[in-house]
Amino acid sequence: MEDKIVVHGPTAVHGTLRVSGAKNSVLKLMAAALLAEGETTIGNVPEIHDVVIMAELLRRLGCGVAYDRAERTVRIDVPARLHHQADYDLVRAMRASISVLGPLVARCRTAEVALPGGDAIGARGLDMHRAGLEAMGAVLQIEHGYLVASVPEALRGTAFRLDYPSVGATENLMMAATLAEGTTVVDNAAREPEIVDIGRMLQGMGARIEGLGTSTVTVHGVAALHPVEHRTVPDRIVAGTWAFAAAVTGGTVEILGAEPDHLTVVLDKLRAAGCRVDTGDGRLVVTGPERPRAVNVSTLPYPGFPTDLQPFVVALNAVAEGSGMVTENVFEARWGFTAELERLGAGVRLDGHHALVTGVPLLSGAPVEAKDIRAGAALVIAGMAAEGETEVHGVGHVDRGYEHFVEQLAAAGAAVERRIAGGA
Ligand code: UD1
């Protein structure tokens, strides 16, 4: 038996919600710590389950890891000699484990990282991670379910163009290149704020990197890096989630600890849907209309509309006036949750990577199942715009990416509660 989230709708959010450090940054910052012997400290760490998994992975690689939830810090003590194997049980639980590949290749000249296998939101290949490291002189092969990398001579700088601006591949190549001989140029690199954050931490460790936040990242290799103290960038996907909670429920939220500049396209879409949006320093205020207008959205690499917020647009269109076309360009199979949303009465017509969503004034509560982090959060928000009780199962997914998700919504007045498995 697993916990579940129970929503009594319709119910709205009216209050202040907080944004933690970014999940998609902190996990890679923790991996980047492997590049320098000694104690690195990362701040603004979110209290989420994926951080616990990454901490366990680093311990198995030989690091001392002290995760202080109250202080929001992780201290990582990296030994001179690391183990170099990332086990299947951890990689399967969290695909971001693949981000230790680049640092291990650079530090140990050998790495064995379990292949993550299938994923609820698409195939998510590793071909660009592999091709980039091979261009730098590593030899990679698959053995017994592991991606095994070794560097026969030295890791050498190279010019490499990604077929697509992959977040994970850009990060792995950038991290590996910091300790390579010579200069690496990654063209068609991803430009996400989390990549800039990782790059800044690496610069703080002594790495020589140019072009962060642009499509061409240049890394001049150095002989060694040193430990650093670094603060994690705010989580733009959590900020976006809270903004959509107001948009879908007709509420008002003040979002603190956010970086509005990282959400420009998202905020434009919310305005188009009829929301009032005010931005300030580290702060956002979003007021949803009585009933939103449907919007057309295409997901794209940053600075385009983030795929991680796509489920929330579908939820918004599901209760909006009119019909909106949502096009998923990043993960081909990110539609699993639409069948769950249909259980709440949403009108969704799928055609390849398009979803035509036609709004109804009020959804109708039902039990639903979350299969990934964002789907879980989007189903809770959809449940808030549904008449009656919605039970969201698969809560473990929400815990992987959101800090105090239910508690924050409840404190902002939403009728949302967590029922502990086996509890009354
Ligand atoms: C990261 C984020 C994820 C976000 C995604 C896109 C983390 C932990 N996860 O995932 O939340 O949704 O960026 O913003 O940071 N691809 C290949 N071959 C490769 C690499 C990628 O085909 O070698 C494909 C993937 O299958 C996918 C697309 O490229 O269709 C995007 O993947 P990528 O940008 O690498 O995303 P992740 O780093 O996996």
Residues whose N, C-alpha, C, O or C-beta is under 5 A from the ligand:
A	BS01	UD1	N24 A96 A123 R124 G125 L126 D127 M128 H129 P165 S166 V167 G168 A169 T307 D308 V330 F331
